[in-house]
Amino acid sequence: MHLEKILALKEKIIDNLSKVILGKPEVLELFIMGLICNGHILIEDIPGTGKTILAKSLAATIDSEFKRIQFTPDMLPSDITGVTYYDQEKQKLIFKKGPVFANIVLADEINRATPKTQSALLEGMEERQITVDGITHPLPDVFLVIATQNPIEYAGTNKLPEAQLDRFLIKITIGYPQENIEKQIIADQNYSHPINALNKAISLNDVGFLQEEIKKVHVSENVMNYIIQIIDKTRHNENIVLGASPRGSLALYRLGQCRAAFKNRDYVTPDDIKYVCVPVLAHRLILNPSFRLQTKELSEFIKELVFQVEIPGN
């Protein structure tokens, strides 16, 4: 393994993103892990915390093609996937690609679109291809959907179906900045936004290298059993209506590998798995309605659930 190169590339990405997103190193690390694990990211947070800027900053950092889709109730699936039309001059059918054909696709306020339109992303997120009029079109090798939604708005929104939520590798929140950080944010944007001066830090080839390299991190039989036991715990709890799917197991496995590499190790420990449990499971579990009303933060509930699983040796 090339751990030194992995760490060097990771630091380049974080240093670049930190010029725009201040005071959130753990959020940035999770965000980068989502990219390296070849997954998709759901950002759920209040307005104005930098969800859109974070996605645009990542695209600029890795020198990728970026498309932003503003989801609205009147959108159609073809507004995302593209359309086939008849070109009279060429006298043949032409496929015009939609905005989903990019390296990084920002699905802004995804819960404002209808379920039919939301579902237009499902094939691309899972199979890295789009089928229109019976013809399949491959998506780029580096393909990441970053979806945002505001948790406080309900009017004019449509809740994401469980099948679509499960396709997101992780769900993250950014949160309010600390007072001193917010002061710096205001000062930095006095004349222009820092993102305007952001340069690329790594290439798409570097991203491909990272995605392949972390797969070499060793996961022992004990750690794999630990992952399975955590997921099984979510499926046999009286307070959980729907537990995590096998996609949840795979997400813990892959993110555990990435976390270990970021800690300069070529093997995964149970602590690596515990570290990623909340972002992996928070959007996958459906709690019993009566329990949901009386429970504390979902993140604390997940941590307590994981605590009940016996920690094995590496």
C-alpha positions in Angstrom: 0.0 0.0 0.0 1.0 3.6 -0.6 -0.1 5.0 2.8 2.1 8.1 2.5 0.7 9.1 -0.8 -2.9 8.5 0.5 -2.2 10.8 3.4 -0.5 13.4 1.2 -3.5 13.6 -1.2 -6.0 13.7 1.7 -4.1 16.6 3.2 -4.1 18.5 -0.1 -7.9 18.1 -0.4 -8.6 19.1 3.3 -6.2 22.1 3.1 -8.0 23.3 -0.1 -11.5 22.8 1.3 -10.5 24.5 4.6 -10.0 27.7 2.7 -13.8 27.8 2.2 -15.3 25.7 5.0 -13.8 26.9 8.2 -13.6 25.2 11.6 -15.1 21.8 10.4 -12.2 19.4 10.0 -14.2 16.3 11.0 -17.0 17.1 8.6 -14.5 17.6 5.8 -12.8 14.3 6.6 -16.1 12.4 6.4 -16.9 14.3 3.2 -13.7 13.2 1.6 -14.2 9.6 2.8 -17.5 9.6 1.0 -15.7 10.6 -2.2 -12.9 8.0 -1.8 -15.3 5.2 -1.0 -17.1 5.9 -4.3 -20.4 6.6 -2.5 -23.0 9.3 -2.4 -23.5 11.9 0.3 -26.6 13.4 1.8 -26.2 16.7 3.6 -29.1 17.6 5.9 -28.8 20.9 7.6 -30.3 24.3 8.2 -30.1 26.9 5.4 -26.9 29.0 5.1 -24.4 26.6 6.7 -22.5 25.9 3.5 -24.0 22.8 2.0 -23.9 24.0 -1.6 -20.5 25.7 -1.2 -19.0 22.5 0.1 -20.1 20.6 -3.0 -18.8 23.3 -5.3 -15.5 23.5 -3.5 -14.9 19.8 -3.8 -15.6 19.9 -7.5 -13.0 22.7 -7.9 -10.5 20.9 -5.6 -10.4 17.7 -7.8 -10.7 19.6 -11.1 -13.9 17.8 -12.1 -17.0 18.5 -14.1 -19.7 19.9 -11.8 -23.4 20.2 -12.4 -26.0 21.7 -10.0 -29.6 20.7 -10.2 -32.1 22.8 -8.3 -34.9 20.5 -7.5 -38.4 22.0 -7.7 -41.9 20.4 -7.6 -42.4 20.9 -11.4 -39.3 19.1 -12.5 -39.5 16.1 -14.7 -37.2 13.0 -14.8 -35.9 14.1 -18.2 -34.7 17.3 -16.7 -32.1 15.2 -14.9 -31.4 12.3 -17.2 -31.7 14.1 -20.6 -33.9 13.6 -23.6 -33.9 12.0 -27.1 -35.0 14.3 -29.9 -35.1 14.1 -33.7 -32.5 16.2 -35.4 -34.1 17.3 -38.7 -30.8 18.4 -40.2 -29.0 15.1 -39.5 -32.3 13.2 -39.9 -31.6 10.9 -36.9 -32.4 10.7 -33.2 -30.0 12.5 -30.9 -29.6 12.0 -27.2 -29.0 15.2 -25.3 -27.4 14.4 -22.0 -28.9 15.8 -18.8 -27.0 17.4 -15.9 -26.5 13.9 -14.2 -23.7 13.3 -16.7 -21.0 14.9 -14.6 -18.3 13.9 -12.1 -20.0 15.7 -9.2 -23.8 16.3 -9.3 -25.3 18.6 -6.7 -29.0 17.7 -6.1 -29.9 20.8 -4.2 -33.0 20.6 -2.0 -33.7 17.1 -3.4 -36.8 16.7 -1.2 -38.6 19.5 -3.1 -39.1 17.3 -6.2 -41.8 14.7 -6.6 -40.9 11.0 -5.9 -41.0 10.3 -9.7 -38.4 12.9 -10.3 -36.3 11.9 -7.3 -36.3 8.3 -8.6 -34.6 9.4 -11.9 -31.3 9.4 -9.9 -31.6 5.9 -8.6 -30.2 4.0 -11.5 -27.3 6.3 -11.8 -26.5 6.2 -8.1 -26.6 2.4 -8.0 -25.4 1.2 -11.4 -23.4 4.2 -12.7 -25.5 4.4 -15.8 -28.6 6.0 -17.2 -31.2 4.4 -19.4 -33.3 6.6 -21.7 -35.7 5.2 -24.3 -34.2 1.7 -23.9 -30.6 2.8 -24.5 -28.1 2.7 -21.7 -25.5 5.5 -21.3 -22.6 5.1 -18.9 -21.7 7.7 -16.3 -18.2 8.9 -15.7 -15.8 6.7 -13.7 -15.7 9.3 -10.9 -19.3 10.0 -10.1 -20.6 11.4 -6.9 -24.1 12.6 -6.1 -24.2 15.2 -3.3 -27.8 15.8 -2.2 -28.9 18.5 0.2 -32.1 19.0 2.2 -33.3 21.3 5.0 -34.7 19.4 8.0 -36.9 22.3 9.1 -39.0 22.7 6.0 -42.1 20.6 5.3 -44.4 22.6 3.1 -43.8 21.8 -0.6 -41.4 18.9 0.2 -41.5 15.2 -0.4 -39.8 12.9 2.0 -37.1 10.8 0.4 -38.2 7.1 0.1 -36.2 4.5 2.1 -34.9 2.9 -1.1 -33.3 6.2 -2.2 -32.0 7.0 1.3 -30.3 3.7 1.4 -28.3 4.6 -1.7 -26.5 7.3 0.1 -23.3 6.1 1.7 -23.4 8.6 4.5 -25.5 11.5 5.9 -23.6 14.4 7.4 -24.5 17.8 9.0 -22.3 20.8 9.0 -23.9 22.8 11.9 -23.4 26.4 13.0 -19.8 27.7 13.3 -18.3 28.9 16.5 -18.3 32.7 17.2 -14.7 33.3 16.2 -15.1 31.2 13.1 -18.2 33.0 12.0 -16.4 36.3 12.5 -13.6 35.0 10.1 -16.2 33.9 7.6 -17.7 37.4 7.5 -14.2 39.0 7.1 -13.2 36.6 4.3 -16.3 37.4 2.3 -15.9 41.2 2.5 -14.9 41.6 -1.1 -15.5 38.2 -2.7 -16.2 34.6 -1.8 -13.0 32.5 -1.1 -14.3 29.9 -3.5 -13.6 32.2 -6.4 -9.9 31.9 -5.7 -9.9 28.1 -5.1 -7.5 26.2 -7.3 -7.4 22.4 -8.0 -5.5 20.4 -5.5 -5.5 16.9 -7.1 -6.6 15.4 -10.3 -9.4 12.9 -11.2 -6.7 10.3 -11.7 -5.6 10.9 -8.1 -9.2 10.3 -7.0 -9.2 7.0 -8.9 -6.0 6.0 -7.3 -7.4 6.7 -3.8 -10.6 4.8 -4.6 -8.6 1.7 -5.6 -5.9 2.0 -2.9 -8.1 1.9 0.1 -9.5 -1.4 -1.0 -6.2 -2.9 -0.1 -6.6 -2.1 3.7 -7.0 -5.4 5.5 -10.2 -6.2 7.3 -9.9 -9.2 9.7 -12.5 -11.8 10.2 -13.1 -10.5 13.7 -13.8 -6.9 12.5 -16.0 -8.2 9.7 -18.0 -10.1 12.3 -18.2 -6.9 14.4 -19.7 -5.1 11.4 -22.3 -7.9 10.9 -23.2 -7.9 14.6 -23.8 -4.1 14.6 -26.0 -4.3 11.5 -27.9 -7.3 13.0 -28.5 -5.3 16.2 -30.4 -2.7 14.2 -32.6 -5.5 12.8 -33.6 -7.0 16.1 -34.5 -4.0 18.3 -38.0 -3.3 19.5 -37.5 0.4 18.9 -36.5 0.1 15.3 -39.1 -0.7 12.6 -36.6 -1.0 9.8 -33.0 -1.9 10.3 -29.9 -1.4 8.1 -29.6 -3.2 4.8 -26.6 -5.1 3.4 -25.6 -1.7 1.9 -25.1 -0.5 5.4 -22.7 -3.4 6.1 -20.8 -2.6 3.0 -20.7 1.1 3.9 -19.2 0.3 7.3 -16.7 -2.0 5.7 -15.5 0.5 3.1 -15.5 3.5 5.3 -13.6 1.6 8.0 -10.9 0.9 5.4 -10.7 4.6 4.5 -10.6 5.7 8.2 -7.8 3.2 8.8 -5.8 4.6 5.9 -6.3 8.1 7.2 -4.9 7.0 10.5 -1.8 5.7 8.6 -2.7 2.0 9.1 -3.1 -0.8 6.6 -5.6 -2.7 8.8 -9.0 -1.8 10.3 -9.8 -1.7 14.0 -13.2 -1.8 15.7 -12.7 1.9 16.6 -12.6 2.7 12.9 -16.0 1.0 12.5 -17.5 2.8 15.6 -16.3 6.2 14.2 -18.4 5.9 11.1 -21.5 4.2 12.5 -23.6 7.4 13.0 -23.1 8.8 9.5 -23.7 5.4 8.0 -26.8 4.4 10.0 -28.6 7.7 10.8 -30.5 7.8 7.5 -31.0 4.1 7.3 -33.0 3.3 10.5 -36.7 3.9 10.9 -37.6 4.2 14.6 -40.9 3.1 16.2 -43.1 6.3 16.1 -43.8 6.2 19.8 -40.1 5.7 20.7 -39.1 8.5 18.2 -41.2 11.0 20.2 -39.5 10.3 23.5 -36.0 9.5 22.4 -33.0 11.8 22.6 -30.8 12.5 19.6 -30.7 9.7 17.0 -26.9 9.8 17.1 -26.9 9.0 20.8 -29.3 6.2 20.3 -27.0 4.7 17.6 -24.0 5.0 19.8 -25.8 3.2 22.6 -26.8 0.5 20.2 -23.2 0.0 19.0 -22.0 0.0 22.6 -24.1 -3.1 23.3 -22.1 -5.1 20.7 -19.0 -6.8 22.1 -15.7 -5.4 20.8 -13.5 -8.1 19.3 -9.8 -8.1 18.8 -8.5 -6.8 15.5 
